[in-house]
Amino acid sequence: MGVALGVGIGWRRELDLTIERMADVDFVEVVAENITPARLPESLRVLRAKGVPVIPHGVSLGVGGAEPPDPARLAHLAGCAEALDSPLVSEHLAFVRGGGHEVGHLLPIPRTRESLDVVTENIRQAQAALPVPLALENVAAIFGWPGDELTEARFLAELVARTGVQLLVDVANLYTSQRNLGLSALEALDALPLDHLAYVHVAGGYEHKGIWHDTHTTAAPEPVLDLLTELCARTTPPGVLLEWDDEYPSDAVLSSELARIRTTMARGSVVMARDGAAMVRDGAVMASDATVLSQDGVGRPR
């Protein structure tokens, strides 16, 4: 499991003063491409002085492409981590460029065994260049590639097994893939190695012409928070972060969203405790039954 972070929010310049005065923000995440390590925004310096962890979040490294990670982009991520004294760096398991052409979007990658080998090497190169651990995020998909041999969750699990990379699980993105592609979000949670969880993303979006768009411009819908409950029933996440990228609401609304996240996490913890108690109780009953069988001579445990 990753470093304990708490409940946080994505730092945006439009929200800098808001975030500085919010007492319920435990950590923040900043888009790495939007800052320069040598000239950090004053707001981030203020937050760091208050002891708030800041995580650089990359969107353009493209570890899911056929080409090795760009050394300059890796150096920038490393510089951000060092300047912010960050506990980790996060990026996306995404395809963003090829043959010198930028896609301009975080696209899903072809999930084949051949692709797995390429991405594994890309991640190893990225890990070697970064001064802190790397966490990879699942993307919001509106299509899948023909010939996929693995689900995204299975692909990520294979990458974790090969490289030890940490996971940034975006439950809003799981919901998006479920809505658009019919991929079970619960099955994904069951397949992901949550013992390598770094933190979690929560965000809102909207449906347009039958497609769910993960826009980060609205409150998280209940089905997304239900997935957070399910995740918290399986493990205790080191951190959960709210993403809000445009159409910014009032300070009160943002605080209420962080409160919703905390309530959801507590609900998931109750489910985990209840299920754990049930497992202990069932185990005790099975042990008792085995003892009775042994005493009656009907059966004897080996």
Disulfide bonds with the S-S distance in Angstrom:
none
